[in-house]
Amino acid sequence: MKSKALASPYILWMVIFTIVPLAVVAYYAFTNSAGEFTLENLANAATYWPTFLRSVGYAIAACVICLIMGYPVAYVIAQTGASAQRILYLLVMLPMCMSFLLRTLAWVALLRDTGLINTFLGFFGVGPLPLIRNAGSVIMGMVYNYLPYMIMPLYTVIVKLDPRLIEAAQDLGCDSVQTFRRVILPLSLPGIVSGITMVFVPAVSTFYISQKLGSTSDVLIGDIVERQFKSAQNPYLGAAMSLLLMVIVFISIGLMNKFTGDEEVTTI
Amino acid sequence: MKRLGKVWTVIVYLFLYLPMIVLFVGSFNDGRDLSEFEGFTLSNYVTLFRDTDSLALLLNSVILAVSSALLATLIGTFAAVGIHSMRGRIRSLVMTVTNIPLVNPEIVTGVSLSLLFVFVGRGLLHTENVLGFTTLLIAHVTFNLPYVILSVMPKLRQMDNQLMDAAQDLGCTPVQGFFKVVLPELWPGIISGAIMAFTMSLDDFVISYFVYGNSFVTLPVEIYTNTRKQMPPKFYAMFTLMFFVILVVMILMNVIQARDESKQKRRVKGA
């Protein structure tokens, strides 16, 4: 009974600084500058639907590419010896602790028309290729920044796979593709789901990556929200857009969790 | 197939580290442009250490990271002990709230806190510039708390619940029992939670960007302001130095974890 009370400062903190702020967002989303109730902000926010669609589309593309790029890497890390495994895992985590602002800026230096890659290609008489200020460069920026978030949960799941299950599948006549498709992949599903969630959420809400690597036609929800608070000074519209962004995120997380939930039922 | 996987892994690591290599090289570059190497120099490092402004920014970030990590570790460790003794619906409710800052987009967390601060500032404190160190500290503690709790909780689960009973049977008061028996068991989780909180806080840009005031600017926020103009190369020098500091911190964390794991294994064998 007594030890439960130890959590009370925390609960108080979370109520004041997590739940109440979300209520304030909802309050702003439904009021105008005169403090009256209005649906105008939400109606305004809804006119940005192409931006919402684009953000979701880019984020999904980034998730798929991260999964395809990250899965083999997570698998290879999980298969190496114990000490090399620690180092490889650490090297995946390390970029996450370094300024993503500067790392993204380095991509600008790599990709732009007079950048390192185009200069290099120039030696062979190729280019300059349009590597920056398009949808591809924004999605690449997302993949680059959030790939570690995909590799980490995949690795955690794959490293715990029971090798006897794979041996059993092989003994029962599965070739390597079948073993992967029928045993390894279904068992790594929880890692895939949490990886996708961890990439999708920051990717769908980013504003810096699109500012640096995108063109004016690659504006994302995060850019619009940032603008409302930092330059347009319209927190009411900003709050309405944040609210919609949150709804998108919670719906997609719900969908993802339902996906694993169902899968567990069918495997039982 | 196996070789293909290894080659792919090397390519992906190159992809992850290529921009960082560009920044390392840029820190020794005698020009401002990252894509043009104009000759080797150490002047960026000299500027960095001579320039009190950039060191003050780094100090600001470190002060904020240390204080928010300490506060989050204190509140979070007690919270984890409290949550551990909760059952059923209350426990799952508290854990859901714990997950909110983790799953919510950072920009929404930042915006929501900034709206709260401005709201309270205008309504209760009658001031327009409420944003500063305190608001940054509150925001950082808020997003650090889940990391501390999630790294302490597994240690509580691993702990033998009868240890506390034994301590009390042998004459410890509950408070003595907590400090002499429970706390040493939780120590590795507390330390790794604190280190995680520290690094998250040190590198945070998105949330800080919405709750900082001109009275207290952190390094990432200043870097962001500079990305709109020409970036001074001293920041590349700082990046390079921080890379090695964080590398050492992460290796230390790894050693702590490895020691803790081998201790656990030995205990399982002994039992």
Interface residues (C-beta under 8 A of the other chain):
Chain A: K2 S3 K4 A5 L6 A7 S8 P9 Y10 I11 W13 M14 V15 F17 T18 I19 V20 P21 L22 V24 V25 Y28 M69 G70 P72 V73 Y75 V76 I77 R86 L88 L90 L91 V92 M93 L94 P95 C97 M98 S99 F100 L101 L102 R103 T104 L105 A106 W107 V108 A109 L110 R112 T114 G115 L116 T119 Y144 L147 P148 S176 T197 V201 P202 V204 S205 F207 Y208 K212 G222 V225 E226 F229 P235 G238 A239 S242 L245 M246 V249 F250 I253
Chain B: M1 G5 K6 W8 T9 V12 Y13 F15 L16 Y17 L18 P19 M20 V22 L23 G26 D33 L34 S35 I75 G76 F78 A79 V81 G82 I83 H84 S85 M86 V94 V97 T98 I100 P101 V103 N104 P105 E106 I107 V108 T109 V111 S112 L113 S114 L115 L116 V118 F119 I138 A139 V141 T142 L145 I149 P174 T199 L202 D203 F205 V206 F210 P220 I223 Y224 T227 M231 F235 Y236 F239 M242 F243 I246 L247 M250 I251 N254 A258
